[in-house]
Amino acid sequence: MQRLNNNNLYDMTNFIGMLIGLFSALAGLAGIIGGILLIVAGEWSLLFYLIVASVVAPFAMAIPMLPGALFALPAVLLDENGYHFLSKVFAWFSSLYLGLVFAVWSSYVFIYVMNSTETFWGGVFASFGTAISPIVFMASKEPIEDALDSVNQTLVMLTAQIALLFMIVMGVLSGGTVYELGTFYFTAFAVLSAASITFVSMMFKSPND
């Protein structure tokens, strides 16, 4: 399978840009709806805490995310030396570590919000918006040099949003602890991440692979 030609790359880049904007808008919309419902319920202090958490989280999460480079770097080196399968394995390990950090953050936010609010839907929307906003922010700040970077960025955000939605649905249906909900998130993220890496490798496969 050949790499995408220039026209396809241009179309793909435009499509990816549209998806990034859509994901950012959805995250913002969830936060706005949740915020309005919290205000209506008179839960101003909870809303204030969540806004502060959303602002601080991207910087606070940067530190625990650093060890992911232990897998990301070998992935790049292996790919440059022609070990493409091993490169994808290490890329997946790096993604799993990222998913672990996201899982801890997202499950804690959901549990905290749902235990602190009296409005169910306000809690659901506010927890979704709060949990996903720093992830979308950090992903949007990643450098994009080509269509491959754009696709990877969008798939990370899509994976995080679907995993978060799955975790929230499971939390609403069955409840659970931070550990249990984090496991739901991490499992969904791991499966979707493997599918994403496979998808990208098929789309951008080199003739020499």
SERO-4910 file (N, C-alpha, C, O; in steps of 0.05 Angstrom, whole numbers):
BEGIN
 pado doro    nc1    nc2    nc3   cac1   cac2   cac3    cc1    cc2    cc3    oc1    oc2    oc3
  Met    A     17    -24      0      0      0      0     18     25      0     36     27     16
  Gln    A     12     44    -18     28     68    -20     19     88      1     -3     87     12
  Arg    A     37    108      5     29    130     22      8    147      7      6    145    -17
  Leu    A     -7    162     22    -28    179     10    -14    200     -8      7    210     -2
  Asn    A    -27    205    -32    -16    225    -50    -23    253    -39    -37    256    -19
  Asn    A    -12    274    -53    -14    301    -42    -43    310    -40    -50    324    -21
  Asn    A    -60    304    -60    -88    312    -59   -102    299    -35   -117    313    -21
  Asn    A    -97    274    -31   -109    260     -9    -99    271     18   -114    273     37
  Leu    A    -73    278     19    -62    289     43    -75    316     49    -81    322     72
  Tyr    A    -80    332     28    -93    358     32   -121    355     43   -129    368     62
  Asp    A   -136    336     30   -163    331     39   -163    320     67   -180    327     84
  Met    A   -144    302     73   -143    290    100   -137    312    121   -149    312    143
  Thr    A   -119    330    114   -112    351    133   -135    369    139   -140    376    162
  Asn    A   -150    376    118   -174    393    122   -195    378    140   -207    390    157
  Phe    A   -199    352    134   -218    337    149   -210    334    178   -226    336    196
  Ile    A   -184    330    182   -173    328    210   -177    354    225   -184    354    248
  Gly    A   -171    376    211   -175    402    224   -204    406    232   -209    417    253
  Met    A   -223    397    215   -251    400    222   -258    383    246   -273    391    263
  Leu    A   -247    359    248   -252    341    270   -241    353    296   -254    351    317
  Ile    A   -217    364    295   -205    376    318   -223    398    329   -228    400    353
  Gly    A   -233    415    311   -251    437    319   -277    426    331   -287    437    350
  Leu    A   -287    404    319   -312    392    329   -308    381    357   -325    385    375
  Phe    A   -285    366    362   -280    355    388   -277    377    409   -287    374    431
  Ser    A   -263    398    402   -259    420    421   -286    433    428   -291    440    451
  Ala    A   -303    436    407   -329    448    412   -347    430    429   -361    440    447
  Leu    A   -346    404    425   -361    386    441   -353    386    471   -369    386    489
  Ala    A   -326    387    475   -316    389    502   -325    414    516   -334    414    539
  Gly    A   -323    437    501   -332    462    512   -361    463    517   -370    474    537
  Leu    A   -377    451    499   -406    451    502   -415    435    526   -432    443    541
  Ala    A   -402    412    531   -408    396    554   -402    412    580   -417    411    599
  Gly    A   -379    426    580   -372    442    603   -392    464    608   -399    470    631
  Ile    A   -400    477    586   -419    500    589   -446    490    600   -457    502    618
  Ile    A   -456    468    588   -482    457    598   -480    449    627   -498    455    643
  Gly    A   -458    435    634   -454    427    661   -452    451    680   -463    451    702
  Gly    A   -438    472    671   -435    496    687   -461    510    692   -467    519    714
  Ile    A   -478    512    671   -504    524    674   -522    509    694   -535    521    710
  Leu    A   -521    482    692   -537    466    710   -528    468    739   -544    468    757
  Leu    A   -501    471    742   -490    474    769   -498    502    780   -504    504    804
  Ile    A   -499    522    763   -507    549    772   -536    549    780   -544    560    801
  Val    A   -553    536    763   -581    534    770   -586    520    796   -604    527    812
  Ala    A   -569    500    802   -571    485    827   -558    501    851   -559    491    874
  Gly    A   -546    523    845   -533    539    866   -507    529    875   -497    536    897
  Glu    A   -494    512    859   -469    499    867   -445    515    855   -429    504    839
  Trp    A   -443    540    864   -422    558    853   -394    549    861   -376    550    845
  Ser    A   -391    540    886   -365    532    895   -354    508    879   -330    507    872
  Leu    A   -371    489    873   -363    466    857   -354    475    829   -334    465    819
  Leu    A   -370    492    818   -363    503    791   -336    517    791   -320    514    773
  Phe    A   -331    533    812   -306    547    815   -283    527    817   -262    531    803
  Tyr    A   -286    506    833   -265    486    836   -259    472    809   -236    467    802
  Leu    A   -280    467    794   -276    453    768   -262    471    748   -246    461    732
  Ile    A   -269    496    748   -256    515    729   -226    517    736   -209    516    718
  Val    A   -220    519    762   -192    521    770   -177    495    762   -155    496    753
  Ala    A   -190    472    767   -178    446    760   -173    444    730   -152    434    722
  Ser    A   -191    454    714   -188    453    685   -164    469    676   -150    462    657
  Val    A   -159    492    689   -137    509    682   -110    498    691    -90    499    677
  Val    A   -110    487    715    -85    477    727    -77    450    716    -53    444    714
  Ala    A    -97    433    710    -92    405    703    -72    401    680    -54    384    682
  Pro    A    -73    417    658    -54    412    636    -25    415    645     -7    400    636
  Phe    A    -20    433    664      8    438    673     15    416    694     38    407    695
  Ala    A     -4    409    711      1    389    732      5    361    719     21    346    729
  Met    A    -10    355    698     -8    329    685     17    326    668     25    304    662
  Ala    A     30    348    662     54    347    645     76    331    658     91    317    645
  Ile    A     78    334    685    100    320    699     96    290    700    114    275    692
  Pro    A     73    279    708     69    250    708     69    238    680     72    214    677
  Met    A     65    255    659     65    244    632     94    241    621     98    228    600
  Leu    A    114    253    634    141    252    624    152    224    619    166    219    599
  Pro    A    147    205    638    158    178    634    149    164    608    161    145    599
  Gly    A    128    174    596    118    163    571    140    165    549    139    149    530
  Ala    A    158    184    552    180    187    533    198    162    533    212    157    513
  Leu    A    199    147    554    215    122    556    206    102    535    222     85    526
  Phe    A    181    104    526    171     86    505    170    101    478    174     88    457
  Ala    A    164    127    479    161    142    454    187    144    439    188    142    414
  Leu    A    209    148    454    235    151    441    245    126    426    253    127    403
  Pro    A    244    103    440    251     78    426    233     73    401    242     62    382
  Ala    A    208     81    403    190     77    380    200     92    356    199     82    334
  Val    A    209    117    360    219    133    338    245    121    327    249    119    303
  Leu    A    263    114    345    289    103    337    286     76    322    299     72    302
  Leu    A    268     59    332    263     34    318    251     38    291    258     23    272
  Asp    A    233     57    288    221     62    262    241     73    242    241     65    219
  Glu    A    259     90    251    280    101    234    300     79    225    312     82    204
  Asn    A    303     58    241    321     37    234    307     13    220    319     -8    216
  Gly    A    282     17    213    268     -4    198    253    -25    214    242    -44    202
  Tyr    A    254    -23    240    240    -42    257    211    -32    263    204    -24    285
  His    A    195    -33    242    169    -20    243    149    -33    262    134    -19    276
  Phe    A    150    -60    263    131    -73    282    138    -67    311    120    -60    327
  Leu    A    164    -69    317    172    -62    345    167    -33    351    160    -26    374
  Ser    A    170    -16    331    164     12    335    135     16    343    129     33    360
  Lys    A    117      2    330     88      4    336     82     -7    364     65      4    378
  Val    A     96    -28    372     92    -39    399    100    -18    420     85    -14    439
  Phe    A    123     -5    416    132     15    436    114     40    434    109     53    455
  Ala    A    104     46    411     85     69    408     60     63    424     48     80    436
  Trp    A     51     37    423     27     29    438     32     31    468     15     40    483
  Phe    A     56     22    476     63     24    505     63     53    514     53     59    536
  Ser    A     73     71    497     73     99    504     44    110    506     38    125    524
  Ser    A     27    100    488     -1    108    488    -15     97    513    -32    110    525
  Leu    A     -8     72    521    -20     60    545    -12     77    570    -29     81    587
  Tyr    A     12     86    571     20    102    594      4    128    595     -5    137    616
  Leu    A      1    140    571    -16    164    569    -44    159    578    -56    175    593
  Gly    A    -55    136    570    -82    128    578    -84    124    607   -105    129    619
  Leu    A    -63    114    620    -63    110    649    -66    137    664    -81    139    683
  Val    A    -50    157    655    -52    183    667    -80    195    663    -91    206    682
  Phe    A    -90    193    639   -117    203    633   -138    188    650   -157    201    659
  Ala    A   -134    162    653   -154    146    669   -155    155    698   -177    158    709
  Val    A   -132    160    710   -131    169    738   -145    196    740   -162    200    758
  Trp    A   -138    214    723   -150    241    723   -180    240    719   -195    252    735
  Ser    A   -189    226    698   -217    226    691   -234    212    712   -256    222    718
  Ser    A   -225    189    723   -241    175    742   -243    191    768   -264    191    781
  Tyr    A   -221    205    776   -222    221    800   -241    244    797   -257    250    815
  Val    A   -241    258    774   -259    280    769   -288    271    770   -304    284    782
  Phe    A   -294    249    757   -321    239    756   -332    232    784   -353    240    792
  Ile    A   -315    218    800   -323    210    827   -327    235    844   -347    237    859
  Tyr    A   -308    253    842   -310    278    859   -334    294    852   -349    302    870
  Val    A   -340    298    827   -362    314    818   -389    301    826   -406    315    837
  Met    A   -391    276    821   -417    262    826   -422    260    856   -445    259    865
  Asn    A   -401    259    873   -404    259    902   -409    286    914   -416    289    937
  Ser    A   -404    307    897   -406    335    908   -430    350    898   -436    372    908
  Thr    A   -445    339    879   -467    353    867   -494    340    874   -495    316    879
  Glu    A   -515    357    873   -542    347    877   -557    344    850   -579    334    849
  Thr    A   -544    354    829   -557    353    802   -543    332    785   -520    335    778
  Phe    A   -558    311    778   -546    288    764   -534    297    737   -511    293    732
  Trp    A   -551    309    720   -542    316    693   -520    338    694   -502    339    677
  Gly    A   -523    356    713   -502    376    717   -475    363    723   -454    371    713
  Gly    A   -476    343    740   -452    328    747   -440    313    724   -416    313    720
  Val    A   -458    300    708   -448    285    685   -435    303    664   -412    297    655
  Phe    A   -448    325    657   -437    343    636   -412    357    647   -392    360    633
  Ala    A   -414    366    672   -391    381    683   -366    363    686   -344    372    681
  Ser    A   -370    338    694   -348    320    697   -336    313    670   -311    311    668
  Phe    A   -352    310    650   -342    304    623   -326    328    613   -303    325    603
  Gly    A   -338    352    615   -324    376    605   -298    381    620   -278    388    608
  Thr    A   -298    377    647   -274    382    663   -252    361    657   -229    368    655
  Ala    A   -261    336    654   -241    315    649   -228    317    622   -204    312    619
  Ile    A   -244    324    601   -233    323    574   -219    349    566   -202    349    549
  Ser    A   -226    372    579   -215    397    570   -185    399    571   -173    409    552
  Pro    A   -171    390    593   -142    392    593   -129    373    572   -108    378    562
  Ile    A   -143    350    567   -133    331    547   -134    343    519   -115    341    504
  Val    A   -156    356    513   -159    369    487   -139    392    484   -127    396    463
  Phe    A   -136    407    506   -117    430    506    -89    420    501    -75    432    484
  Met    A    -80    399    515    -53    389    511    -49    378    483    -28    382    471
  Ala    A    -69    364    473    -66    352    446    -65    374    425    -50    371    405
  Ser    A    -80    396    430    -80    417    410    -53    432    409    -47    446    389
  Lys    A    -37    430    430    -11    444    431     12    427    420     34    436    418
  Glu    A      6    402    412     26    385    400     34    396    373     16    404    358
  Pro    A     59    396    366     67    407    339     57    389    317     57    364    319
  Ile    A     47    401    296     37    386    273     53    394    248     53    417    239
  Glu    A     68    375    238     85    380    215     74    368    189     81    377    167
  Asp    A     57    348    191     46    336    167     20    323    173     10    324    196
  Ala    A      8    309    153    -18    297    157    -17    274    177    -37    270    191
  Leu    A      5    261    179      8    239    199      5    250    227     -9    238    244
  Asp    A     18    273    233     15    285    259    -13    293    265    -23    290    287
  Ser    A    -27    304    244    -55    312    247    -73    288    254    -90    290    271
  Val    A    -69    267    239    -85    243    244    -80    232    272    -99    225    286
  Asn    A    -55    230    280    -48    220    307    -60    238    328    -71    227    348
  Gln    A    -59    264    325    -70    282    345   -101    278    348   -111    277    370
  Thr    A   -114    276    325   -143    273    326   -151    246    338   -170    244    353
  Leu    A   -136    225    331   -142    199    342   -138    197    372   -153    184    386
  Val    A   -118    212    383   -114    213    412   -138    226    425   -148    216    445
  Met    A   -147    248    414   -171    262    425   -196    245    423   -212    244    442
  Leu    A   -199    232    400   -223    215    396   -222    191    415   -242    184    427
  Thr    A   -199    179    418   -196    157    437   -202    165    466   -216    151    480
  Ala    A   -191    188    474   -196    198    501   -225    204    505   -236    198    527
  Gln    A   -239    216    486   -267    222    489   -285    198    490   -303    196    507
  Ile    A   -279    178    473   -295    154    473   -291    138    499   -310    128    511
  Ala    A   -265    136    508   -259    122    533   -273    136    557   -283    123    575
  Leu    A   -273    163    556   -285    178    578   -316    173    578   -328    170    599
  Leu    A   -327    174    554   -356    169    552   -364    141    562   -383    138    576
  Phe    A   -347    122    554   -352     94    563   -350     92    594   -366     79    607
  Met    A   -330    105    605   -326    105    634   -350    118    649   -359    107    669
  Ile    A   -359    140    638   -382    154    651   -407    137    649   -422    136    669
  Val    A   -412    125    626   -436    108    623   -434     85    643   -454     78    656
  Met    A   -411     72    645   -408     50    664   -411     60    693   -422     46    710
  Gly    A   -401     84    698   -403     95    725   -432    101    732   -441     96    755
  Val    A   -447    111    713   -476    117    717   -492     91    721   -509     89    739
  Leu    A   -485     71    705   -500     46    706   -493     28    731   -511     16    743
  Ser    A   -468     27    738   -459      9    758   -444     21    782   -438      8    801
  Gly    A   -438     47    780   -423     60    801   -394     49    801   -384     40    781
  Gly    A   -381     51    824   -354     41    825   -335     60    839   -342     84    843
  Thr    A   -312     51    845   -291     67    858   -274     80    836   -277     75    812
  Val    A   -255     97    845   -237    110    826   -221     88    811   -217     90    787
  Tyr    A   -213     67    825   -198     46    813   -215     31    791   -205     26    769
  Glu    A   -240     25    798   -257     10    780   -264     27    755   -262     16    733
  Leu    A   -271     52    759   -277     69    736   -252     75    720   -253     76    695
  Gly    A   -229     78    733   -204     81    719   -198     57    701   -186     60    680
  Thr    A   -204     33    712   -200      9    696   -217      8    671   -208      0    650
  Phe    A   -243     17    674   -260     19    651   -248     37    630   -247     31    606
  Tyr    A   -239     60    639   -227     80    621   -202     68    607   -199     70    583
  Phe    A   -184     58    623   -159     48    613   -163     25    593   -149     24    572
  Thr    A   -182      7    599   -187    -15    580   -197     -5    553   -188    -14    532
  Ala    A   -216     14    554   -227     25    529   -205     40    514   -203     37    490
  Phe    A   -189     55    529   -167     70    516   -147     51    503   -137     57    481
  Ala    A   -140     29    517   -120     10    506   -130     -2    480   -115     -4    461
  Val    A   -155    -11    480   -166    -23    456   -167     -3    432   -159    -10    410
  Leu    A   -178     20    438   -180     41    417   -153     50    408   -149     56    384
  Ser    A   -133     51    426   -107     60    418    -94     39    399    -81     47    380
  Ala    A    -97     14    405    -86     -7    388    -99     -5    360    -86     -8    340
  Ala    A   -126     -1    360   -140      2    334   -130     26    319   -128     26    294
  Ser    A   -125     48    333   -115     73    320    -88     69    308    -83     78    285
  Ile    A    -70     56    323    -43     51    312    -44     33    287    -29     38    268
  Thr    A    -61     13    288    -65     -4    265    -76     12    241    -66      8    218
  Phe    A    -95     29    246   -108     45    225    -87     64    213    -86     66    188
  Val    A    -71     77    229    -51     96    219    -30     82    203    -21     91    182
  Ser    A    -21     58    213      0     43    199    -10     34    171      6     32    153
  Met    A    -36     28    169    -47     20    143    -50     44    124    -45     42    100
  Met    A    -57     67    135    -61     91    119    -35    102    108    -33    111     85
  Phe    A    -14    101    125     11    114    118     34     93    114     57     99    120
  Lys    A     26     70    105     46     49    102     65     55     79     57     63     57
  Ser    A     91     52     85    111     57     64    113     34     45    108     11     54
  Pro    A    120     38     20    123     16      1    145     -4      9    145    -27      1
  Asn    A    163      5     27    184    -12     36    177    -28     60    193    -46     68
  Asp    A    153    -22     73    146    -36     97    138    -65     91    131    -80    109
***
